Amino acid sequence: MAQAMGHNADVREVLYTAVEREARHTKTDRRDCDALRASLAIDRRFVANPKPQVVLIDDVLTTGCSFKVCKEMVGEIWPESSIIGVFVARRVPQNPFADFDTE
């Protein structure tokens, strides 16, 4: 996905999971942003030469916690960069309104 964004895309996996955590789809409570941040780390090999625009790619946006935490972490190492998010669905959920009577 990231490579397809453009021929000159500079793709870097700057953030990585440093501490394993349980998958969100197995939990019912809200995500703890502080706990998420504590489980992530910055790969210092990829922080040189920041770009003016940074695109964070993640799966479906639910609560925004992952994006918020990652945006904050990237913003701390590249404060001059503009950071946006692109969220990709890995599946197409069933339409909850398919049987809704509109008449």
N, C-alpha and C positions, 0 to 999 in steps of 0.2 A: 504494500500500500504506500509506504513512505517513498520508495524508489519511483513509483508511478506518478508522484506529484510533480515531477519535472526532471529534465535531463541534468540539471545542475543541482539537484537536491543534495544537501549535505546531511546525510542520515547518520545520527549518532544515538546510541543507547546510553544516554547520560545517567539516567536513573535505573537502579536495579533493586530487586528484592534482596536485602541483606539478611533478613530473618524471615523464615517461612511463616506463613499465616494461613488460617483456614479460608477456603474459598467462600466468597460472599453468598453464592447461591445456596449454601448449606445453612445459612444463618437467618434468623428472623429479626434480630435487633438492629438498630441503626449503627452504621459504621462509625467508629471512634477515630476522628481525624488525627488526634495525637498519637494513638497506637499505630495508625497507618504510617505516619511520618517516621515513627521510631523504627519501623520495619524496612524503610527504604534507605538507600545510600546513593551518593554521587560517585560515579566512576571518574576519577580525576584525570584519567588518560584522555578524556574527551572534552575537557572544559576550555582548552586554549582556543583562541580565535573565535569568539562569539559572533553570531550573526545578528543583524538588526531585527529580523523576524524569526520567531521560533514557533513551530507547530507541534503541539503535543497530540499524539494519536492514542486513543483509548477505545475500549469497547463501549457499549451502550451507557449513556449518562443516566444514572438513577438518582442519586442524591447530590452529586457534584463534589463529594468529598475527595475522591481520587484526583480529580482535575484541580481542585483548590490546593491540595497539598503539593502536588507536582508543580503547579504554576508557582507557588511560593518558593519551593526549593530551587527551581531553575532561575527565578527572579533574584534570588540571593547570590547566585554565582554570575549571572548576566543581568545586572540591574538596568542596563540601557536597552535591552531587547524588548520588543513587543511580543507578547506570548498569547497565542490563541489555541483553541482546542478543536479537534475533529474527532467525532465519535462515530464508530462504525458498528452497526448491528451484526452480530454473528449469526443471528437467526431472525426470521420474520415471525413475530408472535401472532396468534390467532386474534382476529379483530373482536374485541369484547362487545362491540355494538352491532355485530352482524345480524343478530336476531331482533334488534330493536325496532319496534313498530313506529314509523315516522308519520303515520296517518291518523 
